[in-house]
Amino acid sequence: MINNDELKQAKFLSVSALNRYLSYKFDMDIHLQTVYLEGEISNFKISGKHMYFSIKDEFSEISAMMFYPNNTKLNFEVKDGLVVQVVGKVGVYEKRGTYSIVVNKMIQAGIGALYQEFLELKDKLSSEGLFDEKHKIKLPEFPKTIGVITSSTGEAINDILSTLKKRMPNVKVVLYPALVQGDDAPRDLIRALKESYENQEIDCLIIGRGGGSFEDLACFNDEELARCLFKAPFPTISAVGHEGDYTICDFVASLRAPTPTGAAMLAVKNQFEVLESINILNQRLKSSYRVYYNKLETRLKYQVNSYGLSQFDKIINNLSDNTKVLTERLKQHSPIHIVLNKIDYLNSLTNSMNLHFNKQIDVLNNQFNLKYDKLLNNYLVKLEKTEVNLQQYYQKIVILNPLNLMNKGYSISYQDNTVISSIKNIDLNKNIKIRFSDGEVESKIIKIKED
C-alpha cells in the first residue's frame, strides 16, 4: 500500500501524457505495425466514405476502421456477422484512450488470400477487356497442326494425344513441354508460349494440365502469363484441371475446355462423324441431281413434242416467203432512194450558194482594197507631217537646253536643292552649290552685294 507521504512526494501524470506515452509504445512495437486478425464483424456502420466496426470472437473484441480508398477494393458486402480476415496496424486513439486496428486489407474468411488475389486479378483483366469476345479467335474447322503446352510426363498429354488419334489421326501435334505447377511454372509456360508463336504452321493451341488443388493450378492465374496468352496469333484452348476448376487462362483463351480430353475434342472433329456427314451430303447431292435431271428430261420431252419443233420446216418456209414479200415492199419504199434525192437537192443548193457567196466576196475584197489604199495614203501624209514637227521641236529643245548655255560660261546655283533666283533667297549660314556643264562646286558665301 502507498502511504500518504509517498503520495505527497509522487509526480502525477496528465491523462493526455499517459495516452501519448501508450501511443508511442504502440507505434514502437514492431509486432503491432502489421497485424493479421480473423473474426466476426459487428456494429458495422459507414460514416462518409469510411467504415467503422468491431472484430470479435467468442471471448473478446477490438474496434476497427477501414478508411477510403482502401475500402473501395472490396468485392463483397461487409455486414454484421460476416467472418473476415483483415490486415492492419494497431494504434491508440489518444483523445479517448482507446486502441483499435486500422484495416488496410480485408477478405472473407475461408476464401484465402490466394483466391482473393485470383478474384482481384480477374476483375482487373476483365475491366481492361482481355476477356471480351471480340478478341477471341475462332477455331479452324479442320486444323492441320495443333500445338500443346503441358507437362511432357503428365496424364494430360496422354489424354490429348489419344483423343486426337481417335478423332482425327492425320492431325500433326507439336508439344512444347513446360512446368505446370510451382513458383517457376508461370515463367516456363510463358517461354513455351513464345516458342509456339514462332511456329507458322500451328493452327490452334491447347494449354493446360490435369486436375489438382487450387494451389496446384495457381500458376495459370499469373498476370504476365495471361497477357502473353492474350497476344496469341492463333486460337487457343485452355484446359486446366477438371470441370469445376477455373483459372485466369480460361477467361483469356479463345475457348475453355473442362478437361484436357475435352480440349482435344473441341480442337478436332470426330473422323467418323465427318465421314458420316460427307456421306449424308453425298446422298443429298445425288438426290438433288436426280430431281434436277428429271426436270430437265421432262422439259426436253415437252420441247421436242411442241408445235415449234414438230412443224419446224413448215414454219421456216412460211417465214421465208414473208421475208421475200417484205423485201420487195422495202425496195419500193426504200428510205435510201429518198435520202439520195435529198442529197442531190442539197448539193444543188450548195453549188448555188457557193456561186452567190463568191461574187459577194469579190465585191467586198475590191471595196476593202480601195479603202485600205486610201487609209494608207492618209497615214503616210500624217506620218510625214509628224516627223517635220518632231524635228522642229527637237531643234528648239537643243537651243533651250540649259546645259548648252552652260557651255558658254553660264552656271546654276542651288541652296538646299532649290535654284537660287535672287540674292534675297540666300541664307548666309549655309553653303551653296554651283552647277556647271561638266560638274558641281560647293562654295561658302563670304559676302552678298546687291545691285
C-alpha positions as CSV (number, residue, x, y, z in Angstrom):
1,M,0.0,0.0,0.0
2,I,1.2,3.5,-0.8
3,N,1.1,5.8,2.3
4,N,0.2,9.5,2.4
5,D,3.8,10.6,2.5
6,E,4.6,8.7,-0.7
7,L,1.5,10.3,-2.3
8,K,2.7,13.7,-1.4
9,Q,6.1,13.1,-3.0
10,A,4.8,11.4,-6.1
11,K,4.8,13.1,-9.6
12,F,1.3,12.7,-11.2
13,L,0.9,12.5,-15.0
14,S,-1.9,14.0,-17.0
15,V,-4.3,11.8,-18.9
16,S,-3.0,13.2,-22.2
17,A,0.6,12.4,-21.2
18,L,-0.3,8.8,-20.4
19,N,-2.3,8.3,-23.6
20,R,0.6,9.9,-25.6
21,Y,3.0,7.5,-23.9
22,L,0.9,4.5,-24.7
23,S,0.5,5.7,-28.3
24,Y,4.3,5.9,-28.5
25,K,4.7,2.4,-27.1
26,F,2.2,1.1,-29.7
27,D,4.0,2.8,-32.5
28,M,7.4,1.5,-31.4
29,D,6.2,-2.1,-31.2
30,I,7.0,-3.8,-34.5
31,H,4.5,-6.6,-33.8
32,L,1.6,-4.1,-33.9
33,Q,2.6,-2.5,-37.2
34,T,1.2,-5.3,-39.4
35,V,-1.4,-7.5,-37.6
36,Y,-3.3,-10.4,-39.1
37,L,-6.7,-10.9,-37.5
38,E,-9.7,-13.2,-38.1
39,G,-13.0,-12.6,-36.5
40,E,-16.7,-11.7,-36.9
41,I,-17.9,-8.2,-38.0
42,S,-20.2,-6.4,-35.5
43,N,-21.6,-2.9,-35.0
44,F,-20.8,-2.1,-38.7
45,K,-21.6,1.4,-39.9
46,I,-20.5,3.8,-42.6
47,S,-19.7,7.4,-42.0
48,G,-18.9,9.5,-45.0
49,K,-16.6,7.3,-47.1
50,H,-15.2,5.4,-44.2
51,M,-16.2,2.1,-42.4
52,Y,-16.3,1.6,-38.6
53,F,-16.9,-1.7,-36.9
54,S,-15.7,-4.2,-34.4
55,I,-14.0,-7.5,-34.9
56,K,-14.8,-10.1,-32.2
57,D,-14.5,-13.8,-31.3
58,E,-16.3,-15.7,-28.5
59,F,-14.1,-14.1,-25.8
60,S,-13.3,-10.5,-26.8
61,E,-13.4,-7.8,-29.5
62,I,-11.4,-4.9,-30.8
63,S,-12.6,-1.7,-32.5
64,A,-11.7,-1.4,-36.2
65,M,-11.9,1.1,-39.0
66,M,-11.2,0.9,-42.8
67,F,-10.7,4.2,-44.5
68,Y,-11.3,5.4,-48.1
69,P,-9.9,4.4,-50.6
70,N,-8.8,1.0,-49.2
71,N,-12.4,0.0,-48.7
72,T,-13.2,0.6,-52.4
73,K,-11.2,-2.5,-53.3
74,L,-13.6,-4.9,-51.5
75,N,-15.5,-7.2,-53.9
76,F,-18.1,-8.4,-51.2
77,E,-20.6,-6.7,-49.0
78,V,-19.4,-6.0,-45.4
79,K,-22.1,-6.6,-42.8
80,D,-22.6,-7.7,-39.2
81,G,-22.0,-11.4,-38.6
82,L,-19.6,-11.8,-41.6
83,V,-16.4,-13.7,-40.6
84,V,-13.4,-11.9,-42.2
85,Q,-9.6,-11.9,-42.3
86,V,-8.0,-8.5,-42.0
87,V,-4.5,-7.0,-42.2
88,G,-3.8,-3.6,-40.4
89,K,-2.0,-1.6,-37.9
90,V,-2.9,-1.3,-34.2
91,G,-2.8,2.2,-32.6
92,V,-4.1,4.3,-29.7
93,Y,-6.7,7.0,-30.1
94,E,-5.2,9.5,-27.6
95,K,-8.3,11.6,-27.1
96,R,-10.3,8.7,-25.7
97,G,-7.5,6.4,-24.5
98,T,-8.8,3.5,-26.7
99,Y,-6.9,1.3,-29.1
100,S,-8.1,0.0,-32.4
101,I,-6.9,-1.6,-35.6
102,V,-6.8,0.4,-38.9
103,V,-7.6,-2.1,-41.6
104,N,-5.7,-1.9,-44.9
105,K,-7.0,-5.2,-46.5
106,M,-9.9,-7.5,-45.8
107,I,-11.0,-10.8,-47.3
108,Q,-13.8,-13.2,-46.3
109,A,-12.6,-16.0,-44.1
110,G,-12.4,-19.3,-45.8
111,I,-11.7,-17.9,-49.2
112,G,-8.0,-17.4,-48.5
113,A,-5.5,-14.8,-49.8
114,L,-4.6,-16.8,-52.9
115,Y,-8.2,-16.9,-54.1
116,Q,-8.7,-13.3,-53.2
117,E,-5.7,-12.4,-55.5
118,F,-7.4,-14.5,-58.2
119,L,-10.6,-12.5,-57.9
120,E,-8.8,-9.2,-57.9
121,L,-6.7,-10.1,-61.0
122,K,-9.9,-11.4,-62.7
123,D,-11.6,-8.1,-62.1
124,K,-8.6,-6.1,-63.3
125,L,-8.1,-8.0,-66.5
126,S,-11.8,-8.1,-67.2
127,S,-12.0,-4.3,-66.9
128,E,-9.1,-4.0,-69.4
129,G,-11.1,-6.1,-71.9
130,L,-8.8,-9.2,-72.0
131,F,-11.9,-11.4,-71.6
132,D,-14.0,-9.7,-74.3
133,E,-15.5,-12.0,-77.0
134,K,-14.4,-9.6,-79.8
135,H,-10.8,-10.6,-79.1
136,K,-11.5,-14.4,-79.3
137,I,-10.2,-16.1,-82.5
138,K,-12.5,-18.7,-84.0
139,L,-11.2,-22.3,-84.1
140,P,-10.4,-23.6,-87.6
141,E,-12.8,-26.3,-88.8
142,F,-10.1,-28.7,-89.8
143,P,-6.7,-27.8,-88.2
144,K,-3.7,-29.5,-89.7
145,T,-1.2,-28.7,-86.9
146,I,-2.1,-28.4,-83.2
147,G,0.3,-27.1,-80.6
148,V,0.2,-28.4,-77.0
149,I,1.7,-26.8,-73.9
150,T,1.7,-29.0,-70.9
151,S,4.0,-31.3,-68.9
152,S,5.6,-34.0,-71.1
153,T,5.2,-36.6,-68.4
154,G,1.6,-35.9,-67.1
155,E,-1.6,-37.6,-67.8
156,A,-2.8,-34.5,-69.7
157,I,-0.6,-35.0,-72.8
158,N,-1.5,-38.7,-72.9
159,D,-5.2,-37.9,-72.8
160,I,-4.8,-35.2,-75.5
161,L,-2.7,-37.4,-77.9
162,S,-5.0,-40.4,-77.5
163,T,-8.1,-38.4,-78.1
164,L,-6.7,-36.7,-81.2
165,K,-5.5,-40.0,-82.6
166,K,-9.0,-41.5,-82.2
167,R,-10.9,-38.5,-83.6
168,M,-8.5,-37.3,-86.3
169,P,-5.3,-39.3,-86.6
170,N,-3.9,-37.3,-89.5
171,V,-3.5,-34.2,-87.4
172,K,0.1,-33.1,-86.6
173,V,0.8,-32.4,-82.9
174,V,3.7,-30.2,-81.7
175,L,4.4,-30.5,-78.0
176,Y,6.0,-27.6,-76.1
177,P,6.9,-29.1,-72.7
178,A,6.6,-26.8,-69.7
179,L,6.2,-26.8,-65.9
180,V,2.6,-26.8,-64.9
181,Q,3.0,-26.4,-61.1
182,G,5.2,-24.4,-58.7
183,D,6.7,-21.0,-58.5
184,D,8.8,-21.4,-61.7
185,A,5.8,-22.6,-63.8
186,P,4.4,-19.2,-65.0
187,R,7.8,-18.2,-66.4
188,D,8.3,-21.6,-68.1
189,L,4.7,-21.5,-69.5
190,I,5.4,-18.1,-71.0
191,R,8.6,-19.4,-72.5
192,A,6.7,-22.2,-74.2
193,L,4.0,-19.8,-75.4
194,K,6.6,-17.6,-77.1
195,E,8.2,-20.6,-78.7
196,S,4.9,-21.7,-80.2
197,Y,4.2,-18.2,-81.5
198,E,7.2,-18.6,-83.8
199,N,5.8,-21.7,-85.5
200,Q,3.9,-20.6,-88.6
201,E,2.3,-24.0,-89.1
202,I,0.3,-24.1,-85.9
203,D,-3.5,-23.7,-86.5
204,C,-4.6,-23.7,-82.8
205,L,-3.0,-24.3,-79.4
206,I,-4.0,-26.3,-76.3
207,I,-2.6,-25.1,-72.9
208,G,-3.4,-26.9,-69.7
209,R,-2.8,-29.7,-67.2
210,G,-4.7,-32.3,-65.3
211,G,-6.6,-31.8,-62.0
212,G,-5.3,-30.6,-58.7
213,S,-5.9,-28.3,-55.8
214,F,-6.5,-24.6,-56.2
215,E,-2.9,-24.0,-55.2
216,D,-1.7,-26.6,-57.7
217,L,-3.4,-24.7,-60.5
218,A,-2.3,-21.2,-59.3
219,C,0.4,-20.9,-61.9
220,F,-2.3,-20.5,-64.6
221,N,-3.6,-17.4,-62.7
222,D,-0.3,-15.4,-63.3
223,E,-0.9,-12.0,-64.8
224,E,2.1,-12.0,-67.1
225,L,1.1,-15.4,-68.4
226,A,-2.5,-14.1,-69.1
227,R,-1.2,-11.1,-71.0
228,C,1.1,-13.3,-73.1
229,L,-1.7,-15.7,-73.9
230,F,-3.9,-12.8,-74.9
231,K,-1.3,-12.0,-77.7
232,A,-1.6,-15.4,-79.3
233,P,-1.7,-15.1,-83.1
234,F,-3.9,-18.2,-83.4
235,P,-6.9,-19.6,-81.5
236,T,-6.2,-21.1,-78.0
237,I,-8.0,-23.6,-75.8
238,S,-7.4,-23.5,-72.1
239,A,-7.8,-26.9,-70.4
240,V,-6.8,-26.6,-66.7
241,G,-8.0,-29.1,-64.1
242,H,-11.4,-30.6,-64.0
243,E,-15.0,-29.4,-64.8
244,G,-15.3,-27.1,-61.8
245,D,-11.9,-25.6,-61.9
246,Y,-11.5,-22.1,-63.4
247,T,-8.3,-20.1,-63.9
248,I,-7.4,-16.8,-65.5
249,C,-6.2,-18.5,-68.6
250,D,-9.7,-20.0,-69.1
251,F,-11.1,-16.5,-69.4
252,V,-8.3,-15.2,-71.7
253,A,-8.2,-18.1,-74.1
254,S,-10.4,-18.3,-77.2
255,L,-12.2,-21.3,-75.7
256,R,-12.3,-23.1,-72.3
257,A,-12.4,-26.9,-72.1
258,P,-13.4,-28.7,-68.9
259,T,-10.5,-31.1,-69.2
260,P,-7.5,-31.8,-71.5
261,T,-9.6,-34.5,-73.2
262,G,-12.4,-32.0,-73.7
263,A,-9.8,-29.6,-75.3
264,A,-8.8,-32.3,-77.8
265,M,-12.5,-32.9,-78.6
266,L,-13.0,-29.2,-79.2
267,A,-9.9,-28.9,-81.4
268,V,-10.8,-31.5,-84.0
269,K,-13.9,-33.2,-85.3
270,N,-14.6,-36.9,-85.0
271,Q,-13.4,-38.5,-88.2
272,F,-16.3,-40.9,-88.3
273,E,-18.8,-38.1,-87.8
274,V,-17.1,-36.2,-90.6
275,L,-17.3,-39.2,-92.9
276,E,-20.9,-39.7,-92.0
277,S,-21.6,-36.0,-92.7
278,I,-19.8,-36.4,-96.1
279,N,-21.9,-39.5,-96.9
280,I,-25.1,-37.6,-96.0
281,L,-24.1,-34.7,-98.1
282,N,-23.2,-37.0,-101.0
283,Q,-26.6,-38.7,-100.8
284,R,-28.3,-35.3,-100.7
285,L,-26.2,-34.2,-103.7
286,K,-27.2,-37.4,-105.7
287,S,-30.8,-36.9,-104.8
288,S,-30.8,-33.3,-105.8
289,Y,-29.0,-34.2,-109.1
290,R,-31.7,-36.9,-109.9
291,V,-34.5,-34.4,-109.3
292,Y,-32.8,-31.8,-111.4
293,Y,-32.1,-34.3,-114.2
294,N,-35.7,-35.5,-114.2
295,K,-36.9,-31.9,-114.5
296,L,-34.5,-31.3,-117.5
297,E,-35.6,-34.5,-119.1
298,T,-39.3,-33.6,-118.8
299,R,-38.7,-30.1,-120.2
300,L,-36.7,-31.6,-123.2
301,K,-39.6,-34.0,-124.0
302,Y,-42.0,-31.2,-123.8
303,Q,-39.9,-29.1,-126.2
304,V,-39.4,-32.0,-128.7
305,N,-43.2,-32.6,-128.9
306,S,-44.0,-28.9,-129.1
307,Y,-45.5,-27.4,-132.3
308,G,-42.4,-25.3,-132.9
309,L,-40.1,-28.3,-133.3
310,S,-42.6,-30.7,-134.9
311,Q,-43.6,-28.2,-137.6
312,F,-40.2,-26.6,-137.8
313,D,-39.7,-26.9,-141.7
314,K,-43.2,-25.5,-142.4
315,I,-42.7,-22.6,-140.1
316,I,-39.4,-21.7,-141.7
317,N,-40.8,-21.9,-145.2
318,N,-43.7,-19.5,-144.2
319,L,-41.2,-17.1,-142.7
320,S,-39.0,-17.2,-145.8
321,D,-42.0,-16.3,-148.1
322,N,-43.0,-13.5,-145.8
323,T,-39.4,-12.2,-145.9
324,K,-39.4,-12.1,-149.7
325,V,-42.6,-10.1,-149.8
326,L,-41.4,-7.6,-147.3
327,T,-38.1,-7.2,-149.1
328,E,-39.9,-6.2,-152.3
329,R,-42.0,-3.7,-150.5
330,L,-39.0,-2.3,-148.8
331,K,-37.3,-1.7,-152.2
332,Q,-40.3,0.2,-153.5
333,H,-40.4,2.4,-150.4
334,S,-36.7,2.3,-149.7
335,P,-35.5,5.2,-147.5
336,I,-32.2,5.0,-149.4
337,H,-33.8,6.4,-152.6
338,I,-35.4,9.2,-150.5
339,V,-32.2,10.0,-148.9
340,L,-30.3,10.1,-152.3
341,N,-32.8,12.5,-153.7
342,K,-32.5,14.8,-150.7
343,I,-28.7,14.6,-151.1
344,D,-28.9,15.7,-154.8
345,Y,-31.2,18.6,-153.9
346,L,-28.8,19.6,-151.1
347,N,-25.8,19.6,-153.5
348,S,-27.7,21.8,-155.9
349,L,-28.5,24.3,-153.2
350,T,-24.9,24.2,-152.1
351,N,-23.5,25.0,-155.5
352,S,-25.9,27.9,-155.9
353,M,-25.0,29.3,-152.6
354,N,-21.3,29.0,-153.3
355,L,-21.6,30.9,-156.6
356,H,-23.5,33.7,-154.9
357,F,-21.1,33.9,-152.0
358,N,-18.1,34.0,-154.3
359,K,-19.5,37.0,-156.1
360,Q,-20.2,38.8,-152.8
361,I,-16.7,38.1,-151.6
362,D,-15.1,39.5,-154.7
363,V,-17.1,42.8,-154.4
364,L,-16.1,43.1,-150.7
365,N,-12.5,42.4,-151.5
366,N,-12.4,45.2,-154.0
367,Q,-14.0,47.6,-151.6
368,F,-11.6,46.6,-148.9
369,N,-8.6,47.2,-151.1
370,L,-9.8,50.7,-152.1
371,K,-10.4,51.7,-148.5
372,Y,-7.1,50.2,-147.4
373,D,-5.1,52.2,-150.0
374,K,-6.8,55.4,-149.1
375,L,-6.2,54.8,-145.4
376,L,-2.6,54.0,-146.0
377,N,-2.0,57.2,-148.0
378,N,-3.6,59.3,-145.3
379,Y,-1.4,57.6,-142.7
380,L,1.8,58.3,-144.7
381,V,0.9,62.0,-145.1
382,K,0.2,62.4,-141.3
383,L,3.4,60.5,-140.5
384,E,5.5,62.9,-142.7
385,K,3.9,65.9,-141.0
386,T,4.6,64.5,-137.6
387,E,8.3,63.9,-138.4
388,V,8.7,67.5,-139.6
389,N,7.1,68.8,-136.3
390,L,9.2,66.5,-134.3
391,Q,12.4,67.8,-135.9
392,Q,11.4,71.4,-135.2
393,Y,10.6,70.6,-131.5
394,Y,14.0,68.9,-131.2
395,Q,15.8,71.9,-132.5
396,K,14.0,74.1,-130.0
397,I,14.9,71.8,-127.2
398,V,18.5,71.9,-128.2
399,I,18.5,75.7,-128.3
400,L,16.7,76.0,-124.9
401,N,18.8,73.3,-123.2
402,P,20.5,75.0,-120.1
403,L,23.5,72.7,-120.5
404,N,24.2,74.3,-123.9
405,L,24.1,77.7,-122.2
406,M,26.5,76.4,-119.5
407,N,29.0,75.5,-122.2
408,K,29.1,79.2,-122.9
409,G,30.1,80.1,-119.3
410,Y,26.7,80.1,-117.5
411,S,26.0,78.2,-114.3
412,I,23.1,77.4,-111.9
413,S,23.3,77.9,-108.1
414,Y,21.4,75.8,-105.5
415,Q,20.9,76.1,-101.8
416,D,19.0,73.2,-100.1
417,N,18.4,71.7,-103.5
418,T,16.5,74.9,-104.5
419,V,17.5,77.0,-107.5
420,I,18.6,80.5,-106.4
421,S,16.9,83.1,-108.5
422,S,17.6,86.1,-106.3
423,I,20.2,87.1,-103.6
424,K,17.2,87.7,-101.3
425,N,16.7,83.9,-101.1
426,I,20.2,83.1,-100.0
427,D,21.0,82.0,-96.4
428,L,24.5,83.3,-95.4
429,N,24.9,80.4,-92.9
430,K,24.6,77.7,-95.5
431,N,26.8,76.7,-98.4
432,I,25.7,76.9,-101.9
433,K,26.2,74.5,-104.8
434,I,27.1,75.8,-108.3
435,R,26.3,73.6,-111.2
436,F,28.5,73.8,-114.4
437,S,28.1,71.8,-117.6
438,D,30.8,69.3,-116.6
439,G,30.4,69.2,-112.7
440,E,29.4,70.9,-109.5
441,V,31.1,73.1,-106.9
442,E,30.2,73.6,-103.3
443,S,31.0,77.2,-102.1
444,K,30.9,79.1,-98.9
445,I,29.3,82.6,-99.0
446,I,31.6,85.4,-97.9
447,K,29.7,88.4,-98.9
448,I,26.4,89.4,-100.7
449,K,26.3,92.5,-102.8
450,E,23.0,93.8,-104.1
451,D,22.8,95.7,-107.5
